[in-house]
Amino acid sequence: MQIDVINPATKRVVETLNRSNVEEVNDAVATALQSFETWRQKTSEERGVVLHAIADGIEASATELANLIVSEQGKPLPVAMMEVGGAVAWTRYNADLSQKPEVLEDSEERRVEVHRLPLGVVASITPWNWPLMIAIWHIMPALKAGNSVVVKPSSNTPLSTIKLVDIVCEVEPGLLGFVLGGKVAGEALVTHPDVKKLVFTGSTPTGTHLASLIAKDLKKVTLELGGNDAGIVLANADIDKLASKIYMSAFINMGQTCAALKRLYVHRSKYDALCNALVDMAKAEVVGNGMEEGVTFGPVQNKNQYDLVTSMIRQARDSGSEVIAPELPEGLDGYFIAPTIIKNPPLELSVVCDEQFGPVLPVIPYDDVKEVMKDAIHKEFALGGSVWGEESDELDWVVEQLDSGTVWINNHAEVLPHIPFGGNKLSGLGVEFGVEGFLENTRRKVVSYSKK
Ligand code: NAP
């Protein structure tokens, strides 16, 4: 069985690749295990030097990587360049992390240290929205900690990951391998006895299924899953100052970002002003093929996502909600959906209750923030949340109420290499980024010297 990689802006096949069979998965794990045996012997500083060389390689291939991302994922070239820039930044951050033993006690009686050791071969399974960046998020902390990695990219967007594997292996052969395909390759990889950890980013059903497959072996697991992030705009919010940030938080990467703003609750006194500003920004987008100069807004990545998001928009229109979107330019033949604002949607609509993961934002007016928080806090998901407004007791109260892994104030969807990021409830397990995320790629060994 083969994989056709489709350009979502043209629906044309960019490249056809073979899915990996179980034997090829076993070979990839065996190569990674062999590489692990020498890689683990290196000091943390030596591994840091290698990661900086990999970052240099990514920088040297930035244009090629960005072109691959546009052709397989659809985002505009400047956003793809930003993704490559993020990949470099995360790689260099991990390169510089130190891995010295932590001294817990050094008294007359004893000296106790915590050592952090690598796990072995780590399996990484990635989605199609930020294919290079999310692969880097998985791979670089795992490598820095002394592990080797086998990555399984989404079948929709494998090309930039394959190029990344080339770059890494040019610096350190065998350290990073890849396998291709969904269930067969993916499940053979995560259940392989020599794989000691799974780091997965994708949908909640797939993530929980894979976690259940490896639970009996007590393998480590980090899951970054779906979300349905709410933003609350308070009555005292400065709309002129914040509207463009709110727009970007929702429509970044055509809304296909796990931690994007997906439901916006706005105090009625600011509702029309904010909706008008969001609609103006949507109208200013240049929708088209991400390779064309001047294009600011690309297609969604695949047909399933296109069908899902357009059906949610249709349902909203049928419900009598006001659906506002600019006309698409003529002559486009890809999975294009214009940035869409939905005013006054009923709260039970799918576009409000379920994750859209696409370029549509339901905007819901409210009068009483205490009441609206009952809807804003999602029963199942808790990845990110935000509150927009001036400092006040009300703002503090909303921050306290939100139960997500991250709460942003006057911002949303900002992720940084040194700040831990992860979801609560069905949005995830464990954490990525920062020292905390790095440590998820290690096992702890407590070393206790008795001095008496
Ligand atoms: P998905 O269908 O769960 O796929 C994610 C990955 O899992 C792909 O590589 C896929 O491979 C693989 N996969 C699917 N079934 C598998 C199986 N049985 N065994 C092993 N691997 C399997 O999710 P998606 O559609 O790519 O991504 C969209 C979802 O991801 C959204 O819900 C979004 O919220 C979430 N997401 C979360 C974050 C976060 O950080 N929290 C970030 C990005 C996306 P194939 O492509 O070959 O099927």
Residues whose N, C-alpha, C, O or C-beta is under 5 A from the ligand:
A	BS01	NAP	I125 T126 P127 W128 N129 K152 P153 S154 S155 N156 G181 G182 K183 G186 E187 T201 G202 S203 T206 E224 L225 G226 G227 C258 S427
